[in-house]
Amino acid sequence: EISSSLENIQRVALLVEKNPFPLAMALEPTSVVSFPFKTMLKVAEDSEIIAMVRADGKLYRTSRYVEIDIGGCA
């Protein structure tokens, strides 16, 4: 789940550090897509999940280490 108290969010990107293609998702919030929202990501192995947010022309970053259960789902 992704939530934010930032105003005027223009874009969100989720990256999975150890995946072959790190960019897992990118979106621009609209009236249909708003915060908080939930999504599922395919993650190859235990990895840092990084959220990059652009709001009011500035970039923000946060991350969380995720451990994968058997079967590759987080």
PQR file with spaces between the fields and no chain letter, atoms N, CA, C, O and H, PARSE charges and radii, in Angstrom:
ATOM       1  N    GLU     1       0.854   -1.186    0.000 -0.4000 1.5000
ATOM       2  CA   GLU     1       0.000    0.000    0.000 -0.0000 2.0000
ATOM       3  C    GLU     1       0.890    1.236    0.000  0.5500 1.7000
ATOM       4  O    GLU     1       1.911    1.289    0.686 -0.5500 1.4000
ATOM       5  N    ILE     2       0.490    2.208   -0.768 -0.4000 1.5000
ATOM       6  CA   ILE     2       1.222    3.474   -0.830 -0.0000 2.0000
ATOM       7  C    ILE     2       0.292    4.582   -0.366  0.5500 1.7000
ATOM       8  O    ILE     2      -0.831    4.724   -0.848 -0.5500 1.4000
ATOM       9  H    ILE     2      -0.339    2.165   -1.326  0.4000 1.0000
ATOM      10  N    SER     3       0.789    5.360    0.582 -0.4000 1.5000
ATOM      11  CA   SER     3       0.042    6.528    1.038 -0.0000 2.0000
ATOM      12  C    SER     3       1.027    7.679    1.160  0.5500 1.7000
ATOM      13  O    SER     3       2.231    7.471    1.305 -0.5500 1.4000
ATOM      14  H    SER     3       1.702    5.244    0.974  0.4000 1.0000
ATOM      15  N    SER     4       0.496    8.902    1.098 -0.4000 1.5000
ATOM      16  CA   SER     4       1.360   10.074    1.178 -0.0000 2.0000
ATOM      17  C    SER     4       0.557   11.277    1.654  0.5500 1.7000
ATOM      18  O    SER     4      -0.625   11.421    1.343 -0.5500 1.4000
ATOM      19  H    SER     4      -0.483    9.070    0.980  0.4000 1.0000
ATOM      20  N    SER     5       1.219   12.124    2.407 -0.4000 1.5000
ATOM      21  CA   SER     5       0.597   13.379    2.824 -0.0000 2.0000
ATOM      22  C    SER     5       1.089   14.541    1.961  0.5500 1.7000
ATOM      23  O    SER     5       0.727   15.691    2.209 -0.5500 1.4000
ATOM      24  H    SER     5       2.179   12.007    2.661  0.4000 1.0000
ATOM      25  N    LEU     6       1.916   14.248    0.942 -0.4000 1.5000
ATOM      26  CA   LEU     6       2.409   15.290    0.044 -0.0000 2.0000
ATOM      27  C    LEU     6       1.264   15.862   -0.780  0.5500 1.7000
ATOM      28  O    LEU     6       0.334   15.146   -1.151 -0.5500 1.4000
ATOM      29  H    LEU     6       2.210   13.314    0.741  0.4000 1.0000
ATOM      30  N    GLU     7       1.338   17.138   -1.059 -0.4000 1.5000
ATOM      31  CA   GLU     7       0.343   17.803   -1.911 -0.0000 2.0000
ATOM      32  C    GLU     7       0.835   17.811   -3.358  0.5500 1.7000
ATOM      33  O    GLU     7       2.040   17.762   -3.605 -0.5500 1.4000
ATOM      34  H    GLU     7       2.093   17.721   -0.758  0.4000 1.0000
ATOM      35  N    ASN     8      -0.084   17.873   -4.302 -0.4000 1.5000
ATOM      36  CA   ASN     8       0.218   18.030   -5.728 -0.0000 2.0000
ATOM      37  C    ASN     8       1.177   16.971   -6.262  0.5500 1.7000
ATOM      38  O    ASN     8       2.170   17.296   -6.913 -0.5500 1.4000
ATOM      39  H    ASN     8      -1.063   17.913   -4.101  0.4000 1.0000
ATOM      40  N    ILE     9       0.879   15.715   -5.987 -0.4000 1.5000
ATOM      41  CA   ILE     9       1.708   14.620   -6.503 -0.0000 2.0000
ATOM      42  C    ILE     9       1.493   14.507   -8.009  0.5500 1.7000
ATOM      43  O    ILE     9       0.365   14.400   -8.491 -0.5500 1.4000
ATOM      44  H    ILE     9       0.072   15.451   -5.459  0.4000 1.0000
ATOM      45  N    GLN    10       2.602   14.534   -8.731 -0.4000 1.5000
ATOM      46  CA   GLN    10       2.548   14.500  -10.190 -0.0000 2.0000
ATOM      47  C    GLN    10       2.856   13.115  -10.756  0.5500 1.7000
ATOM      48  O    GLN    10       2.320   12.734  -11.797 -0.5500 1.4000
ATOM      49  H    GLN    10       3.518   14.622   -8.339  0.4000 1.0000
ATOM      50  N    ARG    11       3.719   12.363  -10.072 -0.4000 1.5000
ATOM      51  CA   ARG    11       4.120   11.043  -10.586 -0.0000 2.0000
ATOM      52  C    ARG    11       4.676   10.187   -9.460  0.5500 1.7000
ATOM      53  O    ARG    11       5.297   10.690   -8.523 -0.5500 1.4000
ATOM      54  H    ARG    11       4.154   12.672   -9.227  0.4000 1.0000
ATOM      55  N    VAL    12       4.440    8.872   -9.570 -0.4000 1.5000
ATOM      56  CA   VAL    12       4.959    7.903   -8.605 -0.0000 2.0000
ATOM      57  C    VAL    12       5.613    6.774   -9.402  0.5500 1.7000
ATOM      58  O    VAL    12       5.058    6.307  -10.397 -0.5500 1.4000
ATOM      59  H    VAL    12       3.936    8.464  -10.330  0.4000 1.0000
ATOM      60  N    ALA    13       6.792    6.340   -8.962 -0.4000 1.5000
ATOM      61  CA   ALA    13       7.463    5.194   -9.573 -0.0000 2.0000
ATOM      62  C    ALA    13       7.878    4.240   -8.467  0.5500 1.7000
ATOM      63  O    ALA    13       8.381    4.663   -7.426 -0.5500 1.4000
ATOM      64  H    ALA    13       7.243    6.720   -8.154  0.4000 1.0000
ATOM      65  N    LEU    14       7.664    2.948   -8.699 -0.4000 1.5000
ATOM      66  CA   LEU    14       8.110    1.913   -7.774 -0.0000 2.0000
ATOM      67  C    LEU    14       9.198    1.109   -8.460  0.5500 1.7000
ATOM      68  O    LEU    14       9.028    0.633   -9.583 -0.5500 1.4000
ATOM      69  H    LEU    14       7.256    2.605   -9.545  0.4000 1.0000
ATOM      70  N    LEU    15      10.327    0.964   -7.763 -0.4000 1.5000
ATOM      71  CA   LEU    15      11.464    0.232   -8.303 -0.0000 2.0000
ATOM      72  C    LEU    15      11.801   -0.935   -7.374  0.5500 1.7000
ATOM      73  O    LEU    15      11.709   -0.818   -6.152 -0.5500 1.4000
ATOM      74  H    LEU    15      10.465    1.350   -6.851  0.4000 1.0000
ATOM      75  N    VAL    16      12.189   -2.052   -7.970 -0.4000 1.5000
ATOM      76  CA   VAL    16      12.606   -3.227   -7.210 -0.0000 2.0000
ATOM      77  C    VAL    16      14.089   -3.414   -7.507  0.5500 1.7000
ATOM      78  O    VAL    16      14.469   -3.799   -8.613 -0.5500 1.4000
ATOM      79  H    VAL    16      12.263   -2.147   -8.962  0.4000 1.0000
ATOM      80  N    GLU    17      14.908   -3.141   -6.519 -0.4000 1.5000
ATOM      81  CA   GLU    17      16.357   -3.068   -6.697 -0.0000 2.0000
ATOM      82  C    GLU    17      16.966   -4.287   -7.393  0.5500 1.7000
ATOM      83  O    GLU    17      17.784   -4.126   -8.299 -0.5500 1.4000
ATOM      84  H    GLU    17      14.599   -2.829   -5.621  0.4000 1.0000
ATOM      85  N    LYS    18      16.584   -5.498   -6.991 -0.4000 1.5000
ATOM      86  CA   LYS    18      17.236   -6.698   -7.522 -0.0000 2.0000
ATOM      87  C    LYS    18      16.493   -7.354   -8.683  0.5500 1.7000
ATOM      88  O    LYS    18      16.907   -8.426   -9.125 -0.5500 1.4000
ATOM      89  H    LYS    18      15.919   -5.629   -6.256  0.4000 1.0000
ATOM      90  N    ASN    19      15.431   -6.768   -9.191 -0.4000 1.5000
ATOM      91  CA   ASN    19      14.739   -7.335  -10.341 -0.0000 2.0000
ATOM      92  C    ASN    19      15.539   -7.044  -11.615  0.5500 1.7000
ATOM      93  O    ASN    19      16.251   -6.042  -11.678 -0.5500 1.4000
ATOM      94  H    ASN    19      15.095   -5.898   -8.832  0.4000 1.0000
ATOM      95  N    PRO    20      15.429   -7.912  -12.635 -0.5600 1.5000
ATOM      96  CA   PRO    20      16.135   -7.672  -13.892  0.2800 2.0000
ATOM      97  C    PRO    20      15.732   -6.341  -14.540  0.5500 1.7000
ATOM      98  O    PRO    20      16.566   -5.678  -15.157 -0.5500 1.4000
ATOM      99  N    PHE    21      14.473   -5.954  -14.404 -0.4000 1.5000
ATOM     100  CA   PHE    21      13.967   -4.669  -14.879 -0.0000 2.0000
ATOM     101  C    PHE    21      13.440   -3.935  -13.652  0.5500 1.7000
ATOM     102  O    PHE    21      12.298   -4.160  -13.251 -0.5500 1.4000
ATOM     103  H    PHE    21      13.796   -6.493  -13.903  0.4000 1.0000
ATOM     104  N    PRO    22      14.247   -3.059  -13.046 -0.5600 1.5000
ATOM     105  CA   PRO    22      13.906   -2.459  -11.748  0.2800 2.0000
ATOM     106  C    PRO    22      12.596   -1.663  -11.719  0.5500 1.7000
ATOM     107  O    PRO    22      11.913   -1.664  -10.695 -0.5500 1.4000
ATOM     108  N    LEU    23      12.228   -0.985  -12.812 -0.4000 1.5000
ATOM     109  CA   LEU    23      10.994   -0.193  -12.793 -0.0000 2.0000
ATOM     110  C    LEU    23       9.801   -1.138  -12.813  0.5500 1.7000
ATOM     111  O    LEU    23       9.502   -1.746  -13.841 -0.5500 1.4000
ATOM     112  H    LEU    23      12.783   -0.984  -13.643  0.4000 1.0000
ATOM     113  N    ALA    24       9.123   -1.261  -11.683 -0.4000 1.5000
ATOM     114  CA   ALA    24       7.980   -2.173  -11.566 -0.0000 2.0000
ATOM     115  C    ALA    24       6.663   -1.481  -11.897  0.5500 1.7000
ATOM     116  O    ALA    24       5.724   -2.123  -12.366 -0.5500 1.4000
ATOM     117  H    ALA    24       9.366   -0.768  -10.848  0.4000 1.0000
ATOM     118  N    MET    25       6.590   -0.171  -11.655 -0.4000 1.5000
ATOM     119  CA   MET    25       5.349    0.547  -11.890 -0.0000 2.0000
ATOM     120  C    MET    25       5.603    2.043  -11.898  0.5500 1.7000
ATOM     121  O    MET    25       6.435    2.542  -11.140 -0.5500 1.4000
ATOM     122  H    MET    25       7.353    0.351  -11.274  0.4000 1.0000
ATOM     123  N    ALA    26       4.892    2.756  -12.751 -0.4000 1.5000
ATOM     124  CA   ALA    26       4.914    4.216  -12.743 -0.0000 2.0000
ATOM     125  C    ALA    26       3.496    4.692  -13.045  0.5500 1.7000
ATOM     126  O    ALA    26       2.805    4.117  -13.887 -0.5500 1.4000
ATOM     127  H    ALA    26       4.216    2.351  -13.367  0.4000 1.0000
ATOM     128  N    LEU    27       3.073    5.739  -12.357 -0.4000 1.5000
ATOM     129  CA   LEU    27       1.722    6.250  -12.593 -0.0000 2.0000
ATOM     130  C    LEU    27       1.642    7.732  -12.281  0.5500 1.7000
ATOM     131  O    LEU    27       2.461    8.286  -11.548 -0.5500 1.4000
ATOM     132  H    LEU    27       3.634    6.206  -11.674  0.4000 1.0000
ATOM     133  N    GLU    28       0.646    8.343  -12.853 -0.4000 1.5000
ATOM     134  CA   GLU    28       0.308    9.733  -12.562 -0.0000 2.0000
ATOM     135  C    GLU    28      -1.076    9.735  -11.927  0.5500 1.7000
ATOM     136  O    GLU    28      -2.051    9.362  -12.580 -0.5500 1.4000
ATOM     137  H    GLU    28      -0.020    7.893  -13.449  0.4000 1.0000
ATOM     138  N    PRO    29      -1.181   10.146  -10.665 -0.5600 1.5000
ATOM     139  CA   PRO    29      -2.479   10.129   -9.987  0.2800 2.0000
ATOM     140  C    PRO    29      -3.526   10.984  -10.717  0.5500 1.7000
ATOM     141  O    PRO    29      -3.225   12.058  -11.237 -0.5500 1.4000
ATOM     142  N    THR    30      -4.746   10.479  -10.738 -0.4000 1.5000
ATOM     143  CA   THR    30      -5.891   11.181  -11.339 -0.0000 2.0000
ATOM     144  C    THR    30      -7.067   11.038  -10.380  0.5500 1.7000
ATOM     145  O    THR    30      -6.915   10.549   -9.261 -0.5500 1.4000
ATOM     146  H    THR    30      -4.990    9.606  -10.316  0.4000 1.0000
ATOM     147  N    SER    31      -8.207   11.459  -10.819 -0.4000 1.5000
ATOM     148  CA   SER    31      -9.397   11.288   -9.985 -0.0000 2.0000
ATOM     149  C    SER    31      -9.739    9.806   -9.825  0.5500 1.7000
ATOM     150  O    SER    31     -10.411    9.433   -8.863 -0.5500 1.4000
ATOM     151  H    SER    31      -8.331   11.857  -11.728  0.4000 1.0000
ATOM     152  N    VAL    32      -9.289    8.960  -10.750 -0.4000 1.5000
ATOM     153  CA   VAL    32      -9.537    7.522  -10.684 -0.0000 2.0000
ATOM     154  C    VAL    32      -8.479    6.819   -9.828  0.5500 1.7000
ATOM     155  O    VAL    32      -8.785    5.850   -9.134 -0.5500 1.4000
ATOM     156  H    VAL    32      -8.744    9.263  -11.531  0.4000 1.0000
ATOM     157  N    VAL    33      -7.242    7.304   -9.877 -0.4000 1.5000
ATOM     158  CA   VAL    33      -6.134    6.730   -9.103 -0.0000 2.0000
ATOM     159  C    VAL    33      -5.724    7.753   -8.056  0.5500 1.7000
ATOM     160  O    VAL    33      -5.138    8.784   -8.385 -0.5500 1.4000
ATOM     161  H    VAL    33      -6.993    8.091  -10.441  0.4000 1.0000
ATOM     162  N    SER    34      -6.030    7.470   -6.805 -0.4000 1.5000
ATOM     163  CA   SER    34      -5.712    8.422   -5.743 -0.0000 2.0000
ATOM     164  C    SER    34      -5.099    7.676   -4.555  0.5500 1.7000
ATOM     165  O    SER    34      -5.104    6.446   -4.514 -0.5500 1.4000
ATOM     166  H    SER    34      -6.506    6.633   -6.537  0.4000 1.0000
ATOM     167  N    PHE    35      -4.585    8.419   -3.615 -0.4000 1.5000
ATOM     168  CA   PHE    35      -3.920    7.838   -2.440 -0.0000 2.0000
ATOM     169  C    PHE    35      -4.893    7.684   -1.300  0.5500 1.7000
ATOM     170  O    PHE    35      -5.826    8.481   -1.200 -0.5500 1.4000
ATOM     171  H    PHE    35      -4.582    9.419   -3.649  0.4000 1.0000
ATOM     172  N    PRO    36      -4.730    6.709   -0.439 -0.5600 1.5000
ATOM     173  CA   PRO    36      -3.777    5.601   -0.573  0.2800 2.0000
ATOM     174  C    PRO    36      -4.276    4.601   -1.608  0.5500 1.7000
ATOM     175  O    PRO    36      -5.478    4.506   -1.854 -0.5500 1.4000
ATOM     176  N    PHE    37      -3.351    3.852   -2.219 -0.4000 1.5000
ATOM     177  CA   PHE    37      -3.762    2.780   -3.121 -0.0000 2.0000
ATOM     178  C    PHE    37      -2.871    1.565   -2.882  0.5500 1.7000
ATOM     179  O    PHE    37      -1.765    1.664   -2.350 -0.5500 1.4000
ATOM     180  H    PHE    37      -2.374    3.929   -2.020  0.4000 1.0000
ATOM     181  N    LYS    38      -3.397    0.424   -3.296 -0.4000 1.5000
ATOM     182  CA   LYS    38      -2.683   -0.837   -3.128 -0.0000 2.0000
ATOM     183  C    LYS    38      -2.363   -1.412   -4.495  0.5500 1.7000
ATOM     184  O    LYS    38      -3.115   -1.244   -5.455 -0.5500 1.4000
ATOM     185  H    LYS    38      -4.296    0.344   -3.728  0.4000 1.0000
ATOM     186  N    THR    39      -1.230   -2.095   -4.559 -0.4000 1.5000
ATOM     187  CA   THR    39      -0.843   -2.775   -5.780 -0.0000 2.0000
ATOM     188  C    THR    39      -0.029   -4.002   -5.418  0.5500 1.7000
ATOM     189  O    THR    39       0.457   -4.122   -4.294 -0.5500 1.4000
ATOM     190  H    THR    39      -0.619   -2.231   -3.779  0.4000 1.0000
ATOM     191  N    MET    40       0.119   -4.905   -6.361 -0.4000 1.5000
ATOM     192  CA   MET    40       0.970   -6.079   -6.161 -0.0000 2.0000
ATOM     193  C    MET    40       2.107   -5.996   -7.159  0.5500 1.7000
ATOM     194  O    MET    40       1.913   -5.594   -8.306 -0.5500 1.4000
ATOM     195  H    MET    40      -0.276   -4.808   -7.275  0.4000 1.0000
ATOM     196  N    LEU    41       3.305   -6.381   -6.713 -0.4000 1.5000
ATOM     197  CA   LEU    41       4.485   -6.371   -7.566 -0.0000 2.0000
ATOM     198  C    LEU    41       5.082   -7.765   -7.633  0.5500 1.7000
ATOM     199  O    LEU    41       5.046   -8.513   -6.657 -0.5500 1.4000
ATOM     200  H    LEU    41       3.463   -6.708   -5.781  0.4000 1.0000
ATOM     201  N    LYS    42       5.629   -8.108   -8.783 -0.4000 1.5000
ATOM     202  CA   LYS    42       6.380   -9.358   -8.891 -0.0000 2.0000
ATOM     203  C    LYS    42       7.822   -9.041   -8.512  0.5500 1.7000
ATOM     204  O    LYS    42       8.455   -8.166   -9.103 -0.5500 1.4000
ATOM     205  H    LYS    42       5.659   -7.500   -9.577  0.4000 1.0000
ATOM     206  N    VAL    43       8.331   -9.766   -7.517 -0.4000 1.5000
ATOM     207  CA   VAL    43       9.665   -9.519   -6.991 -0.0000 2.0000
ATOM     208  C    VAL    43      10.449  -10.816   -7.071  0.5500 1.7000
ATOM     209  O    VAL    43      10.001  -11.841   -6.557 -0.5500 1.4000
ATOM     210  H    VAL    43       7.817  -10.477   -7.037  0.4000 1.0000
ATOM     211  N    ALA    44      11.626  -10.790   -7.716 -0.4000 1.5000
ATOM     212  CA   ALA    44      12.406  -12.001   -7.970 -0.0000 2.0000
ATOM     213  C    ALA    44      13.067  -12.569   -6.714  0.5500 1.7000
ATOM     214  O    ALA    44      13.150  -13.786   -6.556 -0.5500 1.4000
ATOM     215  H    ALA    44      11.991   -9.957   -8.133  0.4000 1.0000
ATOM     216  N    GLU    45      13.535  -11.699   -5.826 -0.4000 1.5000
ATOM     217  CA   GLU    45      14.226  -12.155   -4.612 -0.0000 2.0000
ATOM     218  C    GLU    45      14.139  -11.065   -3.557  0.5500 1.7000
ATOM     219  O    GLU    45      13.708   -9.949   -3.849 -0.5500 1.4000
ATOM     220  H    GLU    45      13.467  -10.710   -5.954  0.4000 1.0000
ATOM     221  N    ASP    46      14.546  -11.380   -2.332 -0.4000 1.5000
ATOM     222  CA   ASP    46      14.553  -10.368   -1.275 -0.0000 2.0000
ATOM     223  C    ASP    46      15.221   -9.111   -1.813  0.5500 1.7000
ATOM     224  O    ASP    46      16.304   -9.184   -2.393 -0.5500 1.4000
ATOM     225  H    ASP    46      14.896  -12.287   -2.095  0.4000 1.0000
ATOM     226  N    SER    47      14.587   -7.963   -1.626 -0.4000 1.5000
ATOM     227  CA   SER    47      15.089   -6.757   -2.274 -0.0000 2.0000
ATOM     228  C    SER    47      14.544   -5.507   -1.609  0.5500 1.7000
ATOM     229  O    SER    47      13.556   -5.547   -0.875 -0.5500 1.4000
ATOM     230  H    SER    47      13.707   -7.904   -1.154  0.4000 1.0000
ATOM     231  N    GLU    48      15.205   -4.407   -1.881 -0.4000 1.5000
ATOM     232  CA   GLU    48      14.727   -3.085   -1.477 -0.0000 2.0000
ATOM     233  C    GLU    48      13.659   -2.649   -2.486  0.5500 1.7000
ATOM     234  O    GLU    48      13.886   -2.707   -3.694 -0.5500 1.4000
ATOM     235  H    GLU    48      16.007   -4.374   -2.477  0.4000 1.0000
ATOM     236  N    ILE    49      12.505   -2.218   -1.996 -0.4000 1.5000
ATOM     237  CA   ILE    49      11.468   -1.634   -2.846 -0.0000 2.0000
ATOM     238  C    ILE    49      11.566   -0.127   -2.637  0.5500 1.7000
ATOM     239  O    ILE    49      11.505    0.355   -1.506 -0.5500 1.4000
ATOM     240  H    ILE    49      12.321   -2.172   -1.014  0.4000 1.0000
ATOM     241  N    ILE    50      11.718    0.609   -3.726 -0.4000 1.5000
ATOM     242  CA   ILE    50      11.939    2.048   -3.659 -0.0000 2.0000
ATOM     243  C    ILE    50      10.756    2.770   -4.280  0.5500 1.7000
ATOM     244  O    ILE    50      10.338    2.444   -5.391 -0.5500 1.4000
ATOM     245  H    ILE    50      11.768    0.217   -4.644  0.4000 1.0000
ATOM     246  N    ALA    51      10.220    3.743   -3.571 -0.4000 1.5000
ATOM     247  CA   ALA    51       9.152    4.598   -4.104 -0.0000 2.0000
ATOM     248  C    ALA    51       9.743    5.981   -4.359  0.5500 1.7000
ATOM     249  O    ALA    51      10.298    6.610   -3.458 -0.5500 1.4000
ATOM     250  H    ALA    51      10.559    4.007   -2.668  0.4000 1.0000
ATOM     251  N    MET    52       9.613    6.440   -5.591 -0.4000 1.5000
ATOM     252  CA   MET    52      10.041    7.787   -5.969 -0.0000 2.0000
ATOM     253  C    MET    52       8.774    8.582   -6.282  0.5500 1.7000
ATOM     254  O    MET    52       7.918    8.126   -7.040 -0.5500 1.4000
ATOM     255  H    MET    52       9.162    5.929   -6.323  0.4000 1.0000
ATOM     256  N    VAL    53       8.661    9.770   -5.694 -0.4000 1.5000
ATOM     257  CA   VAL    53       7.476   10.597   -5.881 -0.0000 2.0000
ATOM     258  C    VAL    53       7.913   11.986   -6.335  0.5500 1.7000
ATOM     259  O    VAL    53       8.819   12.584   -5.753 -0.5500 1.4000
ATOM     260  H    VAL    53       9.356   10.140   -5.077  0.4000 1.0000
ATOM     261  N    ARG    54       7.259   12.494   -7.382 -0.4000 1.5000
ATOM     262  CA   ARG    54       7.482   13.876   -7.799 -0.0000 2.0000
ATOM     263  C    ARG    54       6.249   14.674   -7.377  0.5500 1.7000
ATOM     264  O    ARG    54       5.128   14.362   -7.780 -0.5500 1.4000
ATOM     265  H    ARG    54       6.524   12.008   -7.855  0.4000 1.0000
ATOM     266  N    ALA    55       6.467   15.695   -6.569 -0.4000 1.5000
ATOM     267  CA   ALA    55       5.383   16.553   -6.088 -0.0000 2.0000
ATOM     268  C    ALA    55       5.879   17.989   -6.065  0.5500 1.7000
ATOM     269  O    ALA    55       6.953   18.276   -5.538 -0.5500 1.4000
ATOM     270  H    ALA    55       7.377   15.948   -6.242  0.4000 1.0000
ATOM     271  N    ASP    56       5.096   18.883   -6.635 -0.4000 1.5000
ATOM     272  CA   ASP    56       5.473   20.299   -6.711 -0.0000 2.0000
ATOM     273  C    ASP    56       6.863   20.492   -7.297  0.5500 1.7000
ATOM     274  O    ASP    56       7.601   21.377   -6.863 -0.5500 1.4000
ATOM     275  H    ASP    56       4.223   18.650   -7.063  0.4000 1.0000
ATOM     276  N    GLY    57       7.230   19.673   -8.276 -0.4000 1.5000
ATOM     277  CA   GLY    57       8.512   19.816   -8.953 -0.0000 2.0000
ATOM     278  C    GLY    57       9.703   19.286   -8.183  0.5500 1.7000
ATOM     279  O    GLY    57      10.836   19.436   -8.640 -0.5500 1.4000
ATOM     280  H    GLY    57       6.631   18.954   -8.629  0.4000 1.0000
ATOM     281  N    LYS    58       9.487   18.665   -7.017 -0.4000 1.5000
ATOM     282  CA   LYS    58      10.575   18.103   -6.220 -0.0000 2.0000
ATOM     283  C    LYS    58      10.458   16.581   -6.212  0.5500 1.7000
ATOM     284  O    LYS    58       9.368   16.030   -6.369 -0.5500 1.4000
ATOM     285  H    LYS    58       8.566   18.543   -6.646  0.4000 1.0000
ATOM     286  N    LEU    59      11.608   15.903   -6.026 -0.4000 1.5000
ATOM     287  CA   LEU    59      11.613   14.449   -5.934 -0.0000 2.0000
ATOM     288  C    LEU    59      11.769   14.008   -4.488  0.5500 1.7000
ATOM     289  O    LEU    59      12.553   14.575   -3.726 -0.5500 1.4000
ATOM     290  H    LEU    59      12.494   16.351   -5.899  0.4000 1.0000
ATOM     291  N    TYR    60      11.007   12.988   -4.131 -0.4000 1.5000
ATOM     292  CA   TYR    60      11.072   12.392   -2.796 -0.0000 2.0000
ATOM     293  C    TYR    60      11.297   10.902   -2.969  0.5500 1.7000
ATOM     294  O    TYR    60      10.837   10.301   -3.940 -0.5500 1.4000
ATOM     295  H    TYR    60      10.371   12.528   -4.750  0.4000 1.0000
ATOM     296  N    ARG    61      12.020   10.303   -2.003 -0.4000 1.5000
ATOM     297  CA   ARG    61      12.335    8.885   -2.080 -0.0000 2.0000
ATOM     298  C    ARG    61      12.151    8.245   -0.704  0.5500 1.7000
ATOM     299  O    ARG    61      12.495    8.818    0.329 -0.5500 1.4000
ATOM     300  H    ARG    61      12.393   10.791   -1.214  0.4000 1.0000
ATOM     301  N    THR    62      11.598    7.046   -0.735 -0.4000 1.5000
ATOM     302  CA   THR    62      11.540    6.227    0.475 -0.0000 2.0000
ATOM     303  C    THR    62      11.705    4.781    0.034  0.5500 1.7000
ATOM     304  O    THR    62      11.512    4.459   -1.138 -0.5500 1.4000
ATOM     305  H    THR    62      11.318    6.580   -1.574  0.4000 1.0000
ATOM     306  N    SER    63      12.062    3.913    0.966 -0.4000 1.5000
ATOM     307  CA   SER    63      12.245    2.513    0.593 -0.0000 2.0000
ATOM     308  C    SER    63      11.946    1.608    1.781  0.5500 1.7000
ATOM     309  O    SER    63      11.883    2.037    2.933 -0.5500 1.4000
ATOM     310  H    SER    63      12.219    4.174    1.919  0.4000 1.0000
ATOM     311  N    ARG    64      11.766    0.348    1.444 -0.4000 1.5000
ATOM     312  CA   ARG    64      11.531   -0.676    2.464 -0.0000 2.0000
ATOM     313  C    ARG    64      12.108   -1.993    1.941  0.5500 1.7000
ATOM     314  O    ARG    64      11.928   -2.341    0.774 -0.5500 1.4000
ATOM     315  H    ARG    64      11.816   -0.001    0.508  0.4000 1.0000
ATOM     316  N    TYR    65      12.795   -2.711    2.813 -0.4000 1.5000
ATOM     317  CA   TYR    65      13.335   -4.018    2.449 -0.0000 2.0000
ATOM     318  C    TYR    65      12.218   -5.048    2.570  0.5500 1.7000
ATOM     319  O    TYR    65      11.529   -5.104    3.589 -0.5500 1.4000
ATOM     320  H    TYR    65      12.941   -2.429    3.761  0.4000 1.0000
ATOM     321  N    VAL    66      12.039   -5.861    1.538 -0.4000 1.5000
ATOM     322  CA   VAL    66      10.973   -6.859    1.509 -0.0000 2.0000
ATOM     323  C    VAL    66      11.592   -8.243    1.346  0.5500 1.7000
ATOM     324  O    VAL    66      12.417   -8.466    0.460 -0.5500 1.4000
ATOM     325  H    VAL    66      12.599   -5.816    0.710  0.4000 1.0000
ATOM     326  N    GLU    67      11.184   -9.167    2.210 -0.4000 1.5000
ATOM     327  CA   GLU    67      11.621  -10.552    2.106 -0.0000 2.0000
ATOM     328  C    GLU    67      10.530  -11.359    1.407  0.5500 1.7000
ATOM     329  O    GLU    67       9.344  -11.213    1.702 -0.5500 1.4000
ATOM     330  H    GLU    67      10.513   -8.986    2.930  0.4000 1.0000
ATOM     331  N    ILE    68      10.950  -12.206    0.483 -0.4000 1.5000
ATOM     332  CA   ILE    68      10.011  -12.955   -0.350 -0.0000 2.0000
ATOM     333  C    ILE    68       9.732  -14.322    0.257  0.5500 1.7000
ATOM     334  O    ILE    68      10.645  -15.007    0.719 -0.5500 1.4000
ATOM     335  H    ILE    68      11.914  -12.325    0.244  0.4000 1.0000
ATOM     336  N    ASP    69       8.457  -14.713    0.252 -0.4000 1.5000
ATOM     337  CA   ASP    69       8.069  -16.057    0.657 -0.0000 2.0000
ATOM     338  C    ASP    69       8.305  -17.014   -0.505  0.5500 1.7000
ATOM     339  O    ASP    69       8.523  -16.577   -1.635 -0.5500 1.4000
ATOM     340  H    ASP    69       7.716  -14.156   -0.123  0.4000 1.0000
ATOM     341  N    ILE    70       8.263  -18.307   -0.234 -0.4000 1.5000
ATOM     342  CA   ILE    70       8.403  -19.307   -1.299 -0.0000 2.0000
ATOM     343  C    ILE    70       7.308  -19.057   -2.324  0.5500 1.7000
ATOM     344  O    ILE    70       6.149  -18.862   -1.956 -0.5500 1.4000
ATOM     345  H    ILE    70       8.086  -18.661    0.685  0.4000 1.0000
ATOM     346  N    GLY    71       7.658  -19.060   -3.598 -0.4000 1.5000
ATOM     347  CA   GLY    71       6.707  -18.816   -4.663 -0.0000 2.0000
ATOM     348  C    GLY    71       6.871  -17.444   -5.280  0.5500 1.7000
ATOM     349  O    GLY    71       6.226  -17.154   -6.288 -0.5500 1.4000
ATOM     350  H    GLY    71       8.599  -19.219   -3.897  0.4000 1.0000
ATOM     351  N    GLY    72       7.707  -16.586   -4.716 -0.4000 1.5000
ATOM     352  CA   GLY    72       8.039  -15.303   -5.324 -0.0000 2.0000
ATOM     353  C    GLY    72       7.018  -14.206   -5.156  0.5500 1.7000
ATOM     354  O    GLY    72       7.007  -13.271   -5.957 -0.5500 1.4000
ATOM     355  H    GLY    72       8.231  -16.821   -3.897  0.4000 1.0000
ATOM     356  N    CYS    73       6.165  -14.270   -4.164 -0.4000 1.5000
ATOM     357  CA   CYS    73       5.185  -13.216   -3.947 -0.0000 2.0000
ATOM     358  C    CYS    73       5.468  -12.494   -2.636  0.5500 1.7000
ATOM     359  O    CYS    73       5.809  -13.114   -1.628 -0.5500 1.4000
ATOM     360  H    CYS    73       6.174  -15.030   -3.513  0.4000 1.0000
ATOM     361  N    ALA    74       5.320  -11.161   -2.671 -0.4000 1.5000
ATOM     362  CA   ALA    74       5.532  -10.376   -1.455 -0.0000 2.0000
ATOM     363  C    ALA    74       4.215   -9.875   -0.914  0.5500 1.7000
ATOM     364  O    ALA    74       4.188   -9.192    0.109 -0.5500 1.4000
ATOM     365  H    ALA    74       5.043  -10.658   -3.490  0.4000 1.0000
